[in-house]
Amino acid sequence: MNDKTQVSRRRFLRDTPAAAAVAATTAATTAATTAAAAPGDTAQTPADPRKTLRVGVLNISVYSHLAAHWARLINGSMSYTGMRITHCWDINSDAAQDFAQGNRCTSVENFDDMLGKVDAVIDGGYYNHAFNHLLMAPYLKAGLPCLVNRPFANSLKKTRSLVELARKHKAPLLVPSALGHNQVVSEARRFVDSERVTGYHATAGAEDYPTHGTHGLYFLCRAITDAGNPIVSVAFRGTDWHKPPAVLTLEHRDPMGRTFYGTLHSGQFGVGMLQIHTESHSNGRPFTLTLGADPLYRDTGFWIPGLWAFQQIATGAPMPQTYDQILMKQQAYLAGFYSHLVKNGDPVRLDEIPADWETPVKLPQRPGEHAYFDLLRKKFG
């Protein structure tokens, strides 16, 4: 392909957030190297004042994105970010020490011992989400940028506690999914911003609702809901919440107050797909998510953009989702569970969920991990 558009390197780095995040790391390294090579020079260009973000991580061993991907991408031999994991904690202290040794960081005894030692915090596990309202409270109260992995919390009361703490103390908050931070979802969002949506249908590859069904829900929230189309109710139909297939039916209200519906099918559907129907595209326009065939492009196109988004909000950029948008997508998640477990698959309005009602946490299909959750429950109640 012969593209004659002229784009300078400076303009590219200025206009492309992902590239800018990588460039920040490169620029800082170059400045440090130059200073070390010529300590007596009085260069006309001052040293880059940006510093590497010190990150503390929690919940790092069992069913954790930190163990699976994020630690490698942040602290690995080829770092893709301007962050550095410097401290870690896990309910299993032996696992924390092993993680610290493998990632050249320091393990701490108590979950809040990283206060005053780090600039930002990543909470990367699954089984801890029933206790995140306790684990993350000290860091949110300190106003630290926090990335909390899905599904965030297992009750509306806990969800509100986390969101309101972040809001009160102005702590930047990110609750990401790889399906919500990528080029495809950006294109879908731009399409929705320019059209009147009349409906949609979507698919997501999912093993169960709380760990991977949420991928699809978070994808829809970024592309559809956050564009001024709030979710009103959710219905969950499926035999089991912990294995596919299943279908979510979501009721939305558009910016003009009109109602439309969408469906999300979970199962063996590859990564994900969204077909958006509008007044001018009645047959729908498709948006398909894929994984890069090469590991490099799988990382840069799928796993790293969420980390770049976190680095951006940790250095002053606006949050990709507001506190209210985070609260809404978590209410939609809980409404789906409540529909399935309590209402026999009937629609549940987001304002109908009892505040103290809790979703299950243990995954029946992964019995070998239940002891880890029991350790957390024994300590935090």
C-alpha positions in Angstrom: 0.0 0.0 0.0 1.4 3.4 -1.0 0.3 6.0 1.7 1.4 9.5 0.6 0.1 11.1 3.8 3.0 12.9 5.5 3.1 12.5 9.3 6.1 13.7 11.2 7.5 11.6 14.1 6.8 14.5 16.5 3.2 14.8 15.4 2.7 11.0 15.6 3.9 10.9 19.2 1.9 14.0 20.1 -1.4 12.6 18.6 -1.1 8.9 19.5 -1.6 8.2 23.3 -0.2 4.6 23.0 2.9 5.7 21.2 3.3 8.6 23.6 3.3 6.2 26.6 6.1 4.1 25.0 8.0 7.2 24.0 7.9 8.5 27.6 9.9 5.5 28.7 12.4 5.9 25.8 12.9 9.6 26.3 13.5 9.1 30.0 16.1 6.4 29.4 17.8 8.4 26.7 18.0 11.5 29.0 19.5 9.4 31.8 22.1 7.8 29.5 23.2 11.2 28.1 23.6 12.6 31.6 25.7 9.6 32.7 27.9 9.8 29.7 28.7 13.5 30.0 28.1 14.7 33.6 29.9 18.0 33.1 28.0 19.0 30.0 25.6 21.9 30.2 23.2 20.7 27.5 20.9 23.2 25.8 18.0 20.7 26.2 17.2 19.9 29.9 16.9 16.4 31.1 13.4 14.9 30.8 11.7 15.5 34.2 9.4 12.5 33.8 10.1 9.6 36.1 9.1 5.9 36.1 5.9 5.3 38.0 6.4 3.0 41.0 3.6 0.5 41.1 2.5 -1.7 43.9 0.5 -4.8 43.1 -1.9 -7.0 45.0 -3.4 -10.5 44.5 -0.7 -11.8 42.2 -0.7 -15.6 42.4 -4.0 -17.5 41.7 -6.1 -16.6 38.7 -4.4 -13.2 38.4 -3.7 -11.1 35.3 -0.5 -10.0 37.0 0.9 -13.5 37.0 -0.5 -14.3 33.5 0.4 -11.1 31.6 0.8 -7.8 33.3 4.0 -8.3 35.3 5.8 -9.5 32.2 4.7 -6.5 30.3 5.6 -4.0 33.0 8.8 -5.6 34.5 9.9 -7.9 31.8 13.1 -7.7 29.7 11.2 -5.7 27.1 9.2 -3.2 29.0 6.3 -1.6 27.2 5.4 1.1 29.8 6.7 3.9 31.9 5.8 1.9 35.0 7.8 -0.4 37.3 6.5 -2.9 39.8 8.4 -2.1 43.0 6.3 -3.8 45.7 3.8 -6.7 45.9 1.4 -8.4 48.3 -0.5 -11.7 48.2 -2.5 -13.6 50.8 -0.1 -16.4 50.2 3.2 -14.9 51.5 5.3 -17.6 49.8 3.8 -16.8 46.5 4.5 -13.1 47.1 8.1 -13.8 47.8 8.4 -15.9 44.6 6.8 -13.1 42.6 9.1 -10.6 44.1 12.2 -12.6 43.3 11.0 -13.2 39.7 10.1 -9.6 39.1 12.9 -7.9 41.1 10.6 -6.2 43.5 9.9 -6.2 47.3 7.2 -8.2 48.9 5.4 -6.7 51.9 3.7 -8.4 54.9 0.5 -6.5 55.0 -1.7 -5.5 52.1 -1.5 -1.8 53.1 2.3 -1.7 53.7 2.9 -0.2 50.2 1.4 3.1 51.2 4.1 5.8 50.9 6.3 3.6 48.7 4.4 3.5 45.4 2.8 6.0 43.0 0.0 3.8 41.8 -1.6 0.4 42.6 -2.8 -2.5 40.5 -5.1 -5.1 41.9 -4.9 -8.0 39.5 -6.7 -11.0 40.8 -10.2 -12.6 40.6 -10.9 -14.3 44.0 -10.1 -11.1 45.9 -13.0 -9.2 44.3 -15.3 -10.0 47.3 -12.8 -8.2 49.5 -11.6 -5.3 47.3 -13.7 -2.9 49.3 -11.2 -3.6 52.2 -8.0 -4.2 50.2 -8.2 -1.1 48.1 -9.7 1.3 50.7 -6.3 2.6 52.1 -5.0 3.4 48.6 -8.2 5.1 47.4 -8.3 7.2 50.6 -4.7 8.2 49.8 -5.8 9.4 46.4 -3.6 6.9 44.5 -4.4 5.9 41.0 -5.9 2.4 41.2 -6.5 -0.3 38.6 -8.9 -2.9 39.9 -9.4 -6.0 37.8 -12.8 -7.3 36.9 -15.3 -8.2 38.2 -14.5 -5.5 40.8 -16.9 -6.4 43.6 -19.6 -9.0 44.4 -22.3 -6.7 45.8 -23.8 -3.3 45.1 -22.9 -2.0 48.6 -19.2 -2.9 48.1 -19.2 -1.5 44.6 -20.6 1.8 45.8 -18.1 1.9 48.6 -15.2 1.6 46.2 -16.5 4.1 43.7 -17.5 6.7 46.2 -14.1 6.4 48.0 -12.4 7.0 44.7 -14.6 9.9 43.9 -14.3 11.5 47.4 -10.5 11.3 47.4 -10.1 12.1 43.7 -8.3 8.8 43.1 -8.1 7.9 39.4 -9.8 4.6 38.9 -9.7 2.1 36.1 -11.7 -1.2 35.9 -10.6 -2.6 32.6 -11.1 -5.4 30.2 -8.8 -6.2 27.2 -12.0 -6.1 25.1 -12.7 -2.5 26.3 -9.3 -1.0 25.3 -8.4 -1.6 21.7 -8.7 -0.1 18.2 -11.9 -2.0 17.4 -13.8 -0.6 20.4 -12.6 2.9 19.5 -13.9 2.5 16.0 -17.3 1.2 17.3 -17.5 4.1 19.7 -16.9 6.6 17.0 -19.6 5.0 14.9 -22.1 5.1 17.8 -21.3 8.7 18.5 -22.3 9.6 14.9 -25.5 7.4 14.6 -28.8 6.7 16.3 -28.6 3.1 17.6 -31.7 1.0 17.1 -30.2 -2.3 18.5 -27.2 -4.6 18.4 -26.1 -8.2 18.9 -22.8 -9.2 20.2 -20.7 -12.3 21.0 -17.9 -13.0 23.4 -15.7 -16.0 24.1 -16.5 -16.9 27.7 -16.0 -19.8 30.1 -18.2 -18.3 32.8 -20.0 -15.1 33.6 -17.9 -13.4 36.2 -14.4 -13.9 34.7 -15.0 -13.8 30.9 -18.7 -12.9 30.4 -17.7 -9.6 31.9 -15.3 -9.1 29.0 -18.3 -8.9 26.7 -20.3 -6.6 29.0 -17.3 -4.3 29.5 -16.9 -4.2 25.7 -20.5 -3.1 25.2 -20.3 -0.5 27.9 -17.3 1.2 26.3 -18.8 1.1 22.8 -22.5 1.6 23.5 -23.4 2.6 27.0 -20.7 5.3 27.5 -21.9 7.1 24.4 -25.0 8.3 26.2 -27.0 5.1 26.0 -27.4 4.0 29.7 -28.5 0.5 30.6 -31.9 0.3 32.2 -32.3 -3.5 32.8 -30.5 -6.8 32.2 -31.8 -10.3 31.7 -29.6 -13.4 31.9 -30.7 -16.7 30.3 -28.6 -19.8 30.6 -28.4 -23.1 32.3 -25.4 -22.2 34.5 -23.5 -19.0 35.3 -20.2 -20.9 35.4 -20.3 -22.4 31.9 -21.5 -21.4 28.5 -23.7 -20.9 26.6 -25.6 -17.9 28.0 -27.3 -14.8 26.6 -27.7 -11.3 28.2 -30.4 -9.0 26.9 -29.8 -5.4 27.8 -32.4 -2.6 27.7 -31.0 0.8 26.9 -32.3 4.4 26.8 -30.8 6.6 24.0 -30.0 10.3 24.4 -33.5 11.2 23.2 -35.1 8.9 25.8 -36.1 6.2 23.4 -35.6 2.5 24.2 -33.6 0.0 22.3 -32.3 -3.5 23.1 -29.1 -5.5 22.5 -28.0 -9.1 23.1 -24.7 -10.6 24.2 -24.1 -14.3 23.6 -21.4 -15.9 25.6 -19.7 -19.2 24.5 -17.3 -20.5 21.9 -17.4 -17.5 19.7 -13.7 -16.6 19.3 -12.7 -13.3 21.0 -15.7 -11.1 20.3 -18.0 -9.4 17.8 -20.4 -6.5 17.9 -23.0 -5.8 15.1 -24.6 -2.4 15.6 -27.9 -1.5 14.0 -28.7 2.2 13.4 -31.3 4.2 11.5 -29.0 4.5 8.5 -27.4 1.0 8.8 -30.5 -1.2 9.4 -28.6 -4.4 8.6 -25.9 -3.4 11.0 -22.2 -2.6 10.9 -19.9 -5.3 12.3 -16.9 -4.8 14.6 -14.8 -7.9 15.2 -12.1 -8.4 17.8 -9.2 -10.7 17.0 -5.9 -11.6 18.7 -2.7 -10.9 16.8 -1.1 -14.0 15.2 2.3 -12.9 16.3 3.0 -12.6 20.1 4.3 -9.0 19.7 1.1 -7.8 18.1 -1.0 -9.9 20.5 0.6 -8.0 23.4 0.5 -4.5 21.8 -2.9 -4.8 20.3 -4.7 -6.7 23.1 -3.0 -6.9 26.5 -1.1 -3.7 26.8 -3.6 -0.9 25.9 -5.3 -1.3 29.2 -2.0 -0.8 31.0 -1.3 2.3 28.8 -4.7 3.6 29.8 -3.8 3.2 33.4 -0.5 4.9 33.0 -2.2 7.8 31.3 -4.7 8.4 34.2 -1.9 7.9 36.7 -0.1 10.8 35.0 -3.0 13.2 34.9 -5.1 12.2 31.8 -8.9 11.9 32.2 -10.3 8.5 33.2 -11.6 6.5 30.2 -14.8 6.0 32.2 -16.2 8.3 34.8 -17.0 7.1 38.3 -20.7 7.0 37.3 -20.0 4.9 34.2 -17.9 2.5 36.3 -20.8 2.2 38.7 -23.3 1.6 35.9 -21.4 -1.2 34.3 -20.9 -2.9 37.7 -24.6 -2.5 38.4 -25.3 -4.2 35.0 -23.0 -7.0 35.9 -24.8 -7.6 39.2 -28.2 -7.3 37.6 -27.3 -10.1 35.2 -26.4 -12.3 38.1 -29.5 -11.4 40.0 -31.7 -12.1 37.0 -30.2 -15.6 36.6 -30.0 -16.6 40.3 -33.1 -14.9 41.7 -35.5 -13.9 38.9 -35.3 -17.0 36.7 -33.9 -15.0 33.8 -36.4 -12.2 33.9 -35.2 -8.6 33.3 -33.8 -6.8 36.4 -33.7 -3.0 36.5 -30.4 -1.6 37.8 -32.2 0.1 40.6 -33.8 -3.2 41.8 -30.7 -4.9 43.1 -30.7 -5.2 46.9 -27.6 -3.5 48.2 -26.4 -6.4 50.4 -27.1 -9.2 48.0 -23.9 -11.0 47.0 -22.9 -13.0 44.0 -21.0 -16.3 44.3 -17.3 -16.1 44.0 -15.9 -19.7 43.9 -15.8 -21.1 40.4 -17.2 -24.7 40.4 -15.2 -25.6 37.3 -11.9 -24.6 39.1 -12.1 -26.5 42.4 -8.3 -26.5 42.9 -8.4 -22.7 43.5 -11.1 -22.7 46.3 -8.5 -23.0 49.0 -7.0 -19.6 47.9 -10.4 -17.9 48.3 -10.8 -19.6 51.7 -7.5 -17.9 52.8 -8.8 -14.5 51.9 -12.1 -15.2 53.6 -10.4 -16.4 56.8 -8.4 -13.2 57.0 -11.0 -10.7 55.9 -14.2 -12.3 57.0 
